[in-house]
Amino acid sequence: MIERENDIGHSQRVVSSMLQVMASRGPDGHESTRERRGEWNVVLGHRRLAIIDLQTGVQPMANVEATHAITFNGEIYNFRELRRELEGAGRSFATRSDTEVILQLHAERGDDAVASLNGMFAYALWEPGRRRLLLARDRAGIKPLFYAPLPDGGIAFGSTLSVVLQHPRVDHAPDVAGYASYFFSDYLHPPHSIVRDVRQLPPGHVLVWEDGRLGHARRFWSIPSVDARHFAGRTERDLAAETWDRLGACVERQLVADVPVGIFLSGGLDSSSVAVLAAERSKERMLAFSIGFEDATYDESAHARTVARAIGVRHVEEILRERDVLGVVDEALDMLDQPLGDPSYLPTFILSRLAARHVKVVVGGDGGDELWGGYPTYLAHKLARIYRVLPRPLRERWIMRCIDLLPLNEGYQSLEWKLRRFVGRWDDRPLVRHQRWMSALDLPALRDAIPASASMLPATLHDAELPPGEDPINRLLALDFSTYMSGSVLTKVDRASMAHGLEVRPPLLDNDMIDWAFSLPSHYKLRGKVGKYLFKKAASGHVPRDIIARPKKGFGIPLRAWLRGPLAEKLDAVMSGSPVWDGGLLERETFREYHLQHRAKQVDHSKPLWSLLVLDHWLRRLRDTAQRAPRSANLDRHIV
């Protein structure tokens, strides 16, 4: 944090309160540094989850020459190679940590240093001589970074929204665009947060504050286009073998740690591939962690057990009953720094709790669907070419009427559910159509639910930066990579795991795998009806055949039924009285109608209703926290 404040002790106390809020993210200790630089108080704080260089890797850290200081969250996987380069250039080191490598790399290469880092990271780099702060976030958005410009020209920043909101000069007023983003997509699209004064640094960007002047976020990496040099004249067998070899190298890089590393094993292709490669490369017998469900519709535990037996890891699993998941709802939502509407956050929270009892770091399979075409929506776009040529009256009247005759199906992403999405959210524009298919609350309903958002579109519909070219499926993959993956999938995993002091590393999102996947045309990813075509070929002979052949299955819970049953009482309470209605942004009667229709099994409104419950919980906790906290003498915090 940097602020104009005569009392540096005040600044130190603010940062101390910030560190308390994020205790679960760094249970192994906390430190802070403070200095007066001109008119500015500069206080850097850090909570540590000790994984590499357990003795000398304490942060905040300054380099040997004291030209740069850093507070850093994440891991750099190529730090050893970079260290050798820097030592060759005459740089010296006092620790074995990847943190010091970032410091010396910036001292050597300036802001260009960030592009050389292969890892997951969010960091703040302070240059005292220039009164200059640089914020940076990794290209995939694995690690979060929030910041708020302060009224005095300073800046507050941290790993979560809750941390930044601890500063007494950061207002809590809601962001209308953030609300629209949240109810449309289940998550908040950078740069928006749910709070108007606080922003998210987008993935693959840096931001510079210099002596009271805050610049604009600048992209340091862009999604690459198809590169014919990688596949021209080569057989599919060659490309598949290279894909597997590259992933193996990525897994090996991400196993580097001074503590034991475990595996998240779902029984799907992505996590199973990572598990196979990790077990082969680990010097110790690894632990793999899975959860299953008594409800067979949502259970994948048998597949996880199959993989665990095949690769010889020690398998730790927990089979969940309905009451087990429902029992953690309040605890799990308490750990969300801002609303997240993906209900699979709950089982991910439980899985992380299970793993954290045994290890401090795991590898997982996140990123495979976005890089290799694993979602059924990509195939739906192929079918859309046929549907689009049908006469409009046939599409809008007769087909939709036939679908309306189908009874609601409680199963996970049932055929009835997919048909309603396909037809009811049709748009002739592929990118908009894709996002409407993926959305929680579709655009017409969004404007009814949030009247103030009627003049705006969610940021994702016009801000996504996609690679050029004529490959429409690759553009959709890039869209999901830069929006849904970072905003929902990786946010879910980060918050669920760090709530228990657990680090999750995704080898499929190693720089090398990202560049390799996007360099290949989409027919290597979606071939006919087969998604992840080349990736499945790569895994063939390594991963059990049944795992490769089984259809994609998400990490779901029976949310539709729960909102009519055990969660209905919570919904009733929100409709009766809740801070979600206080600011007048949400239309209560619209949500009341959703609740009635859902309860009567007329329409499935599970996604917006769950998002409403999550928002209600978050706002209540925010209000309660603010009422307990001492207020600034010159600021009355606005509570929604």
C-alpha positions in Angstrom: 0.0 0.0 0.0 1.1 3.6 -0.8 -0.6 6.6 0.8 -0.1 10.2 1.8 -0.3 10.0 5.6 1.7 11.8 8.2 1.6 8.9 10.7 3.4 5.9 9.2 2.2 3.9 12.1 -1.3 4.4 10.8 -0.3 2.9 7.4 1.4 0.0 9.2 -1.8 -0.7 11.2 -3.9 -0.7 8.0 -1.6 -3.2 6.3 -1.6 -5.3 9.5 -5.4 -5.5 9.3 -5.1 -6.5 5.6 -2.8 -9.3 6.5 -5.2 -10.6 9.1 -8.0 -10.9 6.5 -5.9 -13.1 4.3 -4.5 -15.4 7.0 -5.7 -18.6 5.4 -3.7 -17.8 2.2 -0.5 -17.7 4.1 -0.6 -19.6 7.4 3.2 -20.0 7.7 3.9 -16.5 8.8 3.6 -12.8 7.9 5.9 -9.9 7.6 5.8 -6.2 6.5 8.2 -3.5 5.7 7.7 0.3 5.8 9.5 3.3 4.6 8.9 7.0 4.1 9.7 8.1 0.5 9.1 11.8 -0.1 5.5 12.5 0.8 4.5 8.8 0.6 4.2 6.0 3.2 5.1 2.8 1.5 4.1 -0.4 3.4 4.5 -3.8 1.8 3.0 -6.8 3.5 3.1 -10.6 2.9 1.5 -13.8 4.2 3.6 -16.9 3.5 2.7 -20.4 2.4 6.2 -21.9 2.5 6.8 -24.2 -0.4 10.2 -23.3 -1.9 13.3 -22.1 0.1 11.6 -22.6 3.5 14.4 -20.8 5.4 15.4 -17.8 3.4 12.5 -17.1 1.2 10.8 -14.6 3.6 8.9 -11.7 2.0 8.6 -8.8 1.5 12.1 -9.1 0.0 14.6 -6.7 -1.5 17.4 -7.5 -3.9 21.1 -7.4 -2.9 21.5 -3.9 -4.4 18.3 -2.6 -2.6 17.0 -1.2 -5.9 13.9 -3.3 -5.9 11.5 -4.8 -3.3 8.7 -7.2 -3.8 5.7 -8.9 -2.3 4.8 -11.9 -4.5 2.1 -14.6 -4.6 2.7 -17.7 -6.7 5.4 -19.9 -8.1 7.9 -19.3 -10.9 8.7 -22.7 -12.6 11.6 -21.6 -14.7 13.4 -19.7 -11.9 16.4 -22.0 -11.9 17.1 -21.4 -15.6 16.6 -17.6 -15.2 18.9 -17.6 -12.2 21.7 -19.2 -14.2 21.3 -16.5 -16.9 21.4 -13.7 -14.3 24.4 -15.2 -12.6 26.1 -15.3 -16.0 25.3 -11.6 -16.3 27.0 -10.8 -13.0 23.9 -10.8 -10.6 24.4 -12.3 -7.2 21.9 -14.0 -4.9 21.4 -14.3 -1.2 18.6 -16.9 -1.2 17.5 -20.0 -3.2 14.0 -18.6 -3.8 12.1 -17.8 -7.0 11.2 -14.5 -5.4 14.7 -13.2 -5.6 14.9 -14.2 -9.2 12.0 -11.9 -10.1 13.8 -9.1 -8.3 17.1 -9.5 -10.1 15.4 -10.1 -13.4 13.6 -6.7 -13.1 16.9 -5.1 -12.1 18.5 -6.5 -15.3 15.6 -6.2 -17.8 13.2 -3.6 -16.4 9.5 -4.1 -17.1 10.2 -6.6 -19.9 11.2 -9.1 -17.2 7.6 -10.2 -16.6 7.4 -11.7 -20.1 10.2 -14.1 -19.3 8.4 -15.6 -16.3 6.8 -19.0 -16.6 4.5 -19.6 -13.7 1.5 -18.4 -11.8 2.0 -15.1 -10.1 0.7 -11.8 -8.9 3.2 -9.4 -7.5 3.9 -5.8 -6.5 7.4 -4.6 -7.3 8.6 -1.4 -5.6 11.5 0.8 -6.9 12.2 3.2 -4.1 14.7 5.4 -6.1 12.0 6.1 -8.7 9.0 6.1 -6.4 7.5 3.6 -8.7 5.3 0.5 -8.2 4.6 -2.2 -10.8 1.7 -4.6 -10.4 1.8 -7.8 -12.5 -0.5 -10.8 -13.0 0.3 -14.1 -14.9 -1.0 -14.6 -18.4 -3.7 -17.2 -17.5 -5.0 -15.3 -14.4 -4.2 -18.2 -12.0 -3.4 -15.8 -9.2 -5.6 -12.8 -8.4 -4.7 -9.2 -8.0 -7.0 -6.3 -6.8 -6.2 -2.6 -6.5 -7.9 0.6 -5.6 -6.7 4.2 -6.4 -6.9 6.2 -3.1 -8.3 9.7 -2.9 -4.9 11.1 -1.9 -3.2 9.7 -5.1 -1.9 6.6 -3.4 -2.9 3.0 -4.1 -4.0 0.0 -2.1 -3.6 -3.5 -3.5 -3.8 -7.2 -2.5 -4.6 -10.7 -3.4 -8.3 -10.5 -2.7 -11.0 -7.9 -2.7 -11.5 -8.3 1.0 -7.9 -7.3 1.6 -8.3 -4.0 -0.3 -11.6 -3.2 1.3 -9.8 -3.1 4.7 -8.3 0.3 3.7 -10.5 3.0 5.4 -10.5 5.2 2.3 -11.8 2.6 -0.1 -15.5 3.0 -0.6 -17.8 0.0 -0.7 -20.4 1.4 -3.1 -21.5 -1.3 -5.7 -20.4 -1.3 -9.3 -23.4 -1.6 -11.7 -21.2 -3.1 -14.4 -19.9 -5.6 -11.8 -23.4 -6.6 -10.9 -24.3 -7.1 -14.6 -21.1 -9.1 -15.1 -21.8 -11.3 -12.1 -25.4 -12.2 -12.9 -24.6 -12.7 -16.6 -21.5 -14.9 -16.1 -21.4 -16.0 -12.5 -18.2 -14.1 -12.0 -16.7 -10.6 -12.3 -14.9 -9.7 -15.5 -11.7 -7.6 -15.0 -11.2 -4.7 -14.6 -14.5 -4.7 -12.7 -15.1 -6.0 -9.2 -18.4 -6.0 -7.3 -17.3 -2.7 -5.7 -16.9 0.5 -7.8 -13.7 1.7 -6.2 -11.8 -1.6 -6.5 -10.5 -3.1 -9.8 -9.1 -6.4 -10.9 -5.9 -6.4 -12.9 -6.6 -8.5 -16.0 -4.5 -11.6 -16.7 -1.4 -11.0 -18.7 -1.2 -7.3 -17.7 1.0 -5.0 -15.8 0.1 -1.7 -14.2 2.4 1.1 -13.1 1.9 3.7 -10.3 4.6 6.4 -10.2 4.8 9.2 -7.6 1.0 9.6 -7.4 0.2 9.0 -11.1 -1.6 5.7 -12.0 -1.2 4.5 -15.5 -3.4 2.2 -17.6 -3.1 -1.6 -17.4 -0.8 -2.7 -20.2 -0.9 -6.2 -21.8 2.5 -8.0 -21.8 1.3 -11.1 -23.5 -1.4 -12.0 -26.1 -2.9 -15.3 -27.1 -0.9 -16.5 -30.1 -2.3 -17.3 -33.5 -2.0 -20.6 -35.4 1.6 -21.3 -36.5 1.9 -23.5 -39.5 5.6 -24.2 -38.7 4.4 -26.5 -35.8 2.3 -28.9 -37.8 3.1 -28.5 -41.5 4.2 -31.8 -43.0 3.9 -33.7 -39.7 1.7 -36.7 -38.8 -0.9 -36.7 -36.1 1.1 -39.4 -34.3 4.1 -37.0 -34.2 2.0 -34.1 -32.9 0.4 -36.3 -30.3 3.7 -37.6 -29.1 5.1 -34.0 -28.9 2.0 -33.0 -27.0 2.5 -35.7 -24.4 6.2 -35.0 -24.1 5.6 -31.2 -23.6 3.0 -31.9 -20.9 5.5 -34.2 -19.2 8.1 -31.5 -19.1 5.5 -29.0 -17.7 4.4 -31.5 -15.0 8.1 -32.0 -14.0 8.7 -28.3 -13.8 5.6 -27.9 -11.6 6.6 -30.7 -9.2 9.6 -28.6 -7.9 9.0 -27.9 -4.2 10.7 -28.3 -0.8 7.5 -30.0 0.6 5.5 -33.0 -0.7 3.3 -32.5 -3.7 -0.1 -34.2 -4.1 -2.6 -34.7 -7.0 -6.2 -33.6 -7.6 -7.7 -36.6 -9.3 -11.3 -36.3 -10.6 -11.2 -39.3 -13.0 -11.5 -37.0 -16.1 -9.0 -37.0 -18.9 -7.1 -33.8 -17.8 -6.5 -34.6 -14.2 -5.7 -38.3 -15.1 -3.1 -37.2 -17.6 -1.4 -35.0 -15.1 -1.6 -37.7 -12.5 0.0 -40.3 -14.8 2.9 -38.0 -15.6 3.4 -36.8 -12.1 3.5 -40.3 -10.7 6.1 -41.2 -13.3 8.3 -38.2 -12.4 8.0 -38.1 -8.7 10.8 -39.5 -6.5 8.3 -40.4 -3.8 5.0 -42.3 -4.0 2.4 -39.5 -4.3 -1.0 -38.9 -2.7 -4.0 -38.4 -5.0 -7.2 -36.8 -3.6 -10.7 -37.3 -4.9 -14.3 -36.8 -3.7 -17.4 -38.6 -4.8 -21.1 -38.3 -4.3 -23.8 -40.8 -3.2 -25.9 -39.4 -6.0 -24.7 -41.4 -9.0 -25.6 -38.6 -11.5 -22.7 -36.5 -10.1 -20.3 -39.2 -9.0 -17.0 -39.9 -10.7 -15.2 -41.6 -7.9 -15.0 -45.0 -9.6 -13.0 -43.5 -12.5 -10.6 -41.8 -10.1 -10.0 -45.1 -8.3 -9.3 -46.7 -11.7 -6.6 -44.2 -12.4 -5.1 -44.3 -8.9 -4.8 -48.1 -9.1 -3.3 -48.0 -12.6 -0.5 -45.5 -11.6 0.2 -46.8 -8.1 -0.5 -43.7 -6.1 -1.9 -43.6 -2.6 -5.6 -42.6 -3.1 -7.4 -40.6 -0.5 -11.1 -40.1 -1.2 -14.2 -38.9 0.6 -17.7 -39.8 -0.5 -20.2 -37.0 0.2 -23.8 -37.2 1.2 -26.2 -34.3 0.5 -25.9 -33.1 4.1 -22.1 -33.0 3.8 -22.2 -30.5 1.0 -25.1 -28.5 2.4 -23.3 -28.4 5.8 -20.3 -26.3 4.4 -22.4 -23.7 2.5 -22.0 -20.9 5.0 -18.4 -21.7 5.8 -17.4 -21.9 2.2 -19.2 -18.7 1.3 -17.6 -16.9 4.2 -14.2 -17.6 2.4 -15.2 -15.9 -0.8 -13.7 -12.4 -1.1 -16.3 -11.4 -3.7 -19.4 -13.2 -5.1 -18.8 -16.2 -7.3 -21.9 -18.0 -8.7 -20.4 -21.3 -9.7 -21.9 -23.9 -7.4 -19.0 -26.3 -8.0 -17.1 -24.1 -5.6 -18.7 -26.1 -2.8 -17.3 -29.5 -3.7 -14.0 -27.9 -4.7 -13.9 -26.4 -1.2 -14.4 -29.8 0.4 -11.8 -31.4 -1.9 -9.3 -28.8 -0.9 -10.0 -29.3 2.8 -9.3 -33.0 2.3 -6.0 -32.5 0.5 -4.8 -29.8 3.0 -4.9 -32.3 5.8 -2.0 -34.1 4.1 -0.1 -31.7 1.8 0.5 -28.0 1.1 0.6 -28.2 -2.7 -1.1 -30.3 -5.4 -1.1 -30.4 -9.2 -4.4 -30.5 -11.1 -6.0 -30.6 -14.5 -7.4 -27.1 -15.0 -7.1 -25.5 -18.4 -7.5 -28.6 -20.6 -11.0 -27.9 -21.8 -10.2 -24.3 -22.8 -7.0 -25.2 -24.6 -8.1 -28.4 -26.3 -11.9 -28.0 -26.9 -13.5 -30.0 -24.1 -16.8 -28.2 -23.7 -19.9 -29.4 -25.5 -20.6 -25.8 -26.6 -17.9 -26.1 -29.2 -19.7 -29.0 -30.9 -22.9 -27.0 -30.6 -21.4 -24.3 -32.8 -20.9 -26.9 -35.5 -24.6 -27.9 -35.2 -25.5 -24.2 -35.3 -24.4 -24.0 -39.0 -27.3 -26.3 -39.8 -29.8 -24.7 -37.5 -29.0 -21.2 -38.8 -30.2 -22.0 -42.3 -33.6 -23.2 -41.1 -36.5 -20.7 -41.7 -36.8 -18.2 -38.8 -40.5 -19.0 -38.0 -39.6 -22.7 -37.7 -36.7 -21.9 -35.4 -38.5 -19.3 -33.2 -41.9 -20.9 -33.0 -42.3 -24.6 -33.7 -38.9 -25.9 -32.4 -39.1 -23.8 -29.2 -42.7 -24.9 -28.7 -41.7 -28.6 -28.9 -38.9 -28.1 -26.4 -41.3 -26.3 -24.0 -43.3 -29.6 -23.9 -40.3 -31.4 -22.4 -40.4 -31.9 -18.6 -37.6 -30.4 -16.6 -34.8 -32.9 -16.1 -33.0 -32.8 -12.8 -29.9 -34.5 -14.2 -26.6 -32.7 -14.7 -26.7 -30.8 -18.1 -29.5 -33.0 -19.4 -30.5 -33.1 -23.1 -33.6 -31.0 -22.2 -31.3 -28.4 -20.6 -29.0 -28.3 -23.6 -31.9 -27.9 -26.1 -33.4 -25.0 -24.1 -30.0 -23.3 -24.1 -29.3 -23.9 -27.7 -32.6 -22.6 -29.0 -33.7 -20.2 -26.3 -30.4 -18.3 -26.3 -29.8 -18.3 -30.0 -27.8 -15.4 -31.6 -26.6 -15.2 -35.1 -23.2 -13.8 -33.9 -21.0 -16.7 -32.8 -19.1 -15.0 -30.1 -22.2 -13.5 -28.5 -24.1 -16.8 -29.0 -21.4 -18.7 -27.2 -21.4 -16.4 -24.2 -25.2 -16.4 -24.0 -25.1 -20.2 -24.0 -22.6 -20.1 -21.2 -24.3 -17.3 -19.2 -26.3 -17.7 -16.0 -28.8 -15.0 -16.7 -29.4 -14.3 -20.4 -29.3 -10.7 -21.7 -33.1 -10.0 -21.9 -33.6 -11.3 -18.4 -30.5 -9.5 -17.2 -32.1 -6.1 -18.1 -35.2 -7.0 -16.2 -33.3 -8.1 -13.1 -30.9 -5.2 -13.1 -32.7 -2.2 -14.7 -29.6 0.1 -14.3 -27.7 -2.3 -16.6 -30.1 -1.8 -19.6 -27.7 0.6 -21.3 -24.6 -1.7 -21.0 -23.5 -5.1 -22.1 -21.3 -7.2 -19.8 -17.7 -6.4 -20.4 -16.9 -9.8 -21.9 -19.1 -9.1 -25.0 -16.9 -6.3 -26.2 -13.6 -6.3 -24.3 -12.2 -9.8 -25.1 -9.0 -9.6 -27.0 -8.9 -12.6 -29.4 -6.2 -13.8 -31.8 -6.7 -12.8 -35.5 -7.4 -15.4 -38.1 -10.2 -17.4 -39.7 -10.4 -20.3 -37.3 -13.7 -19.7 -35.5 -13.3 -22.6 -33.0 -9.8 -21.3 -31.9 -11.3 -17.9 -31.4 -14.0 -19.4 -29.1 -11.3 -21.3 -27.2 -9.4 -18.0 -26.8 -12.5 -16.3 -25.6 -13.1 -18.9 -22.9 -9.4 -18.9 -22.0 -9.4 -15.2 -21.4 -12.8 -14.9 -19.7 -14.5 -18.0 -18.3 -11.4 -19.9 -17.4 -9.7 -17.1 -15.5 -12.9 -15.5 -14.1 -14.7 -18.6 -13.0 -12.6 -21.9 -13.1 -9.4 -20.6 -11.8 -11.0 -18.2 -9.3 -13.0 -21.1 -7.9 -10.0 -23.2 -7.4 -7.9 -20.4 -6.0 -10.4 -19.3 -3.4 -11.4 -22.9 -2.4 -7.8 -24.1 -2.0 -6.3 -21.0 -0.4 -9.2 -21.0 2.1 -7.3 -24.1 3.5 -3.7 -22.9 2.9 -3.4 -25.2 -0.2 -1.6 -24.3 -3.4 -2.9 -25.8 -6.7 -0.7 -25.8 -9.7 -2.1 -26.4 -13.2 0.6 -27.9 -15.5 -1.8 -27.7 -18.5 -1.5 -23.9 -18.1 2.3 -23.9 -18.2 3.5 -21.3 -20.8 4.7 -24.0 -23.1 1.4 -25.8 -23.2 -0.6 -22.6 -23.7 1.6 -21.6 -26.7 1.6 -25.1 -28.1 -2.1 -25.6 -28.0 -3.0 -22.2 -29.6 -0.4 -22.7 -32.3 -2.4 -25.7 -33.7 -5.5 -25.3 -35.8 -8.8 -26.3 -34.3 -9.3 -29.5 -36.3 -6.7 -31.0 -33.9 -9.0 -30.1 -31.0 -12.5 -30.7 -32.4 -12.7 -33.4 -35.0 -16.3 -34.4 -36.0 -18.1 -35.0 -32.7 -14.8 -35.6 -30.8 -13.5 -32.9 -28.5 -9.9 -32.8 -27.4 -9.0 -34.9 -30.4 -5.2 -34.6 -30.4 -5.0 -34.5 -26.6 -6.9 -37.9 -26.5 -4.5 -39.3 -29.0 -1.6 -38.0 -26.9 -2.9 -39.7 -23.8 -3.6 -43.0 -25.6 -1.4 -45.8 -24.2 -0.7 -43.8 -21.1 -4.1 -43.1 -19.5 -6.6 -46.0 -19.1 -8.8 -46.3 -22.3 -12.1 -46.0 -20.4 -11.0 -42.6 -19.1 -10.2 -41.3 -22.5 -13.4 -42.6 -24.0 -15.8 -41.3 -21.4 -17.8 -38.2 -22.1 -17.0 -34.8 -20.4 -18.6 -34.4 -17.0 -18.4 -31.4 -14.8 -18.0 -31.0 -11.1 -21.7 -30.4 -10.3 -24.2 -30.6 -7.5 -28.0 -31.1 -7.6 -28.6 -27.3 -7.3 -32.0 -27.4 -9.1 -33.5 -29.7 -6.5 -31.7 -28.1 -3.5 -33.2 -24.7 -4.3 -36.7 -26.2 -4.0 -35.7 -28.2 -1.0 -33.0 -27.6 1.7 -32.0 -24.2 0.3 -35.6 -22.9 -0.3 -35.8 -21.5 3.3 -32.7 -19.4 2.6 -34.3 -18.0 -0.6 -37.5 -17.2 1.3 -35.5 -15.2 3.8 -33.7 -13.2 1.0 -37.0 -12.4 -0.6 -38.4 -11.2 2.7 -35.5 -8.9 3.5 -31.9 -8.6 2.4 -29.1 -6.1 1.7 -29.3 -7.1 -2.0 -32.4 -4.9 -2.3 -31.1 -1.9 -0.4 -29.3 -0.1 -3.2 -32.1 -0.5 -5.6 -30.0 -2.2 -8.3 -31.8 -5.5 -8.3 -35.5 -5.8 -9.2 -37.0 -7.8 -6.3 -40.2 -8.7 -8.1 -38.2 -10.3 -11.0 -36.3 -12.5 -8.6 -39.5 -13.3 -6.6 -41.1 -14.5 -9.9 -38.0 -16.6 -10.6 -38.3 -18.2 -7.1 -42.0 -19.0 -7.6 -41.5 -20.5 -11.1 -38.5 -22.5 -10.0 -40.4 -23.9 -7.0 -43.3 -24.9 -9.2 -40.9 -26.7 -11.7 -42.1 -24.4 -14.5 -38.7 -22.9 -15.4 -35.2 -23.7 -14.2 -33.9 -20.6 -12.5 -31.3 -22.3 -10.4 -28.3 -20.2 -11.6 -29.7 -16.7 -10.9 -31.2 -17.8 -7.7 -28.0 -19.4 -6.4 -26.1 -16.2 -7.5 -28.6 -14.2 -5.5 -28.0 -16.3 -2.4 -24.2 -15.9 -2.8 -24.5 -12.2 -3.2 -26.8 -11.9 -0.1 -24.3 -13.9 2.0 -21.4 -11.7 0.8 -23.3 -8.4 1.5 -24.4 -9.5 4.9 -20.8 -10.4 5.8 -19.5 -7.2 4.4 -22.0 -5.2 6.4 -21.2 -7.1 9.6 -17.5 -6.7 9.2 -17.8 -3.0 8.5 -19.9 -2.5 11.6 -17.3 -4.1 13.8 -14.4 -2.2 12.2 -13.3 1.2 13.4 -14.2 3.9 10.9 -11.9 6.6 9.6 -12.5 10.0 11.1 -13.1 11.6 7.7 -14.9 8.9 5.9 -18.3 7.2 6.3 -18.0 3.9 4.5 -20.9 3.2 2.1 -22.4 -0.2 2.8 -24.8 -1.5 0.2 
